[in-house]
């Protein structure tokens, strides 16, 4: 039995679009693992997490107390979505639900992340995303994902 390919990890920069005139540059780490061949992971700093405002919940008995920042994950906020979605979104608008990927003018790609707390628009250099995908295809070629999928493990994780 051959060893599993090494995980693919790439750190890049993205621009978080705050408004038409404001944005913030942040570091984003992209991950791909052969033992989870259909998914990519995107991790960005916890300080950019969309947090629900406790003052927005009228059922909260502490709603009139001053809000304190809630600590986010120590390593950042992780989004997991289909590798195929990322690849398709480089050329055509793609996605349903929480994650949408689409080309932007010039050499950019926009990743839109939706949650109950709001929407985050991240703008990447398309070449960085293509490079990441290319390395992921070296680990598990496109169309060969199912041969790397451990169905028993995946089912156990779903039922856990």
Secondary structure, DSSP 4 states (H G I P E B T S, - for coil): -PPPPPPEEEEEEEEEE-SSS-EEEEEEEEEE-GGGTTEEEEEE-GGG-----GGG-TT-TTTTSPP-PPP--TT-EEEEEEHHHHHHHTTS-B--TTEEEEE-STTEEEEEEEETTEEEEEEEEHHHHHHHHHHHHHHS-TT-HHHH--HHHHHHHHH-
